[in-house]
């Protein structure tokens, strides 16, 4: 009897779906090159080599963009514009030229030094979607180095095998967009994350994908049979016939469930007894806006503006802010577009603020603290947001507020800008709502005081949990302590909701737990007004929401608040969901056993 060669590798599922196919291994050129010193006399020629590579890289991106526009993929083409902008970036070009001149090194070597410098800027950033922007820079520099070496760029559109799963160390957004949807069924990569451009493109194109596998390229040669589960974040190499049969059934079931779930997208987000809980979308990039209508989102509950400040040497202008926020506002109508002011540290902004060396930047000079320290940067963004409010229903969301003093100073700045715009006769919404993120424990404790001075709360559970439990979820040593069901977290959220409602303001949640259907009945019991999540999760949450009454949610809340551990809470709620949705939740329980 032949010994099974089946191997399973766990990664991160970033685009759902199941594929059973064959591996097409895409070799990564990486940053392979020869580092050379050059004589002073060859500096002009080396700089010309660099500019020739820039020119060729720009032409390649333009060609790809033209092809995908011809396929009607207009929103995906936006991501290629980021790479085009990077190839025009003065910092990238000037620093590379200066290194060639000053260190007398070849262009490839200079580019790697520039890459390391830029990458260091992104390291240690608390927000995953910002950290992953360094991937765009790396992909652009890899393209430049390939063109310096004269290597031909491989086009994924050439893939012709049936049910292909592309395996690579990483895929650039340009490469992902080029995936021939008639032939390539999915992809698996060593690197990547949920909010990388590549993952966003995969979701918008509905290509199943698993990233952060670490060893997938080292584990394949090409041609192997492979199962890719983008829902569970798993790949199975050389599966047994029994495993193939198991996943064929799962694939059929997944397609059926997805079709059924999408039926909920256009339905009202209402309970059996008529309670409406607004389900909005968290977005990072404007190209995600088409997902709002596709998955039934009631506008944008959280638009993260940090990307406007990254991958550039200068600061975004007021006009740049306005154009982006106007698009968000218009596409969100008739619903709200909630725009969060930037949540970055001073060491991450493209300005000369002086070196900021912080041992713990996540709790240092960032977000509203930096906004108030550098008011002109803040004012430029606020003016852009306020001008955009003339084109839709815009709300301002302030991150990392920890005291009433911070809030009051911020409101004075906003009032000053309102007066400026009135004097300039610039149209804006004078009643534009202002809200604060409740993500710092001190803000949760003084929720009654904050609620008296704002129009809404948005609870950022990701940070609230890790700050409250002193557990960094990205630290493998303590990630087990990151427990959303912890009684302390549930009590904090209940307190914030009660204080907000007592003073007549709406309270929502924009952290990852908003997308977890296990929490939906608890949130109903708490009486939350809004949940904001990645758009793909909305139909599933909406289905659960529409099968409960709010009174049933209150009963469940009373039960879970009696438990003393996170494990007890989760066990109870899982059992309840298995009872109501046996086909969808039984597998989760079996996996826990």
BELVENNOR-V661283 format. One record per run of one state. SS is the DSSP state (a for helix, b for strand, c for the rest). FROM is the first residue (numbers start at 0). TO is the last residue. If there is no record, write none. Layout:
ss:from:to
SS:FROM:TO
SS:FROM:TO
This chain:
ss:from:to
c:0:5
b:6:9
c:10:10
b:11:14
c:15:16
b:17:24
c:25:35
b:36:36
c:37:38
a:39:69
c:70:72
a:73:86
c:87:88
a:89:102
c:103:103
b:104:104
c:105:105
a:106:121
c:122:126
a:127:130
c:131:132
a:133:148
c:149:154
a:155:157
c:158:162
b:163:167
c:168:171
a:172:177
c:178:182
b:183:188
c:189:195
a:196:204
c:205:206
b:207:210
c:211:223
b:224:228
c:229:232
b:233:236
c:237:239
a:240:264
c:265:268
b:269:269
c:270:274
b:275:275
c:276:276
b:277:282
c:283:284
a:285:287
c:288:288
a:289:294
c:295:298
b:299:303
c:304:304
a:305:308
c:309:316
a:317:331
c:332:334
b:335:339
c:340:343
b:344:344
a:345:347
c:348:359
a:360:362
c:363:364
b:365:365
a:366:372
c:373:373
a:374:390
c:391:391
b:392:397
c:398:402
a:403:422
c:423:431
b:432:437
c:438:439
a:440:444
c:445:445
a:446:450
c:451:454
b:455:458
c:459:459
a:460:468
c:469:477
a:478:480
c:481:485
a:486:501
c:502:504
b:505:508
c:509:510
a:511:514
c:515:515
a:516:525
c:526:528
b:529:532
c:533:533
a:534:546
c:547:548
a:549:559
c:560:564
a:565:579
c:580:580
a:581:591
c:592:592
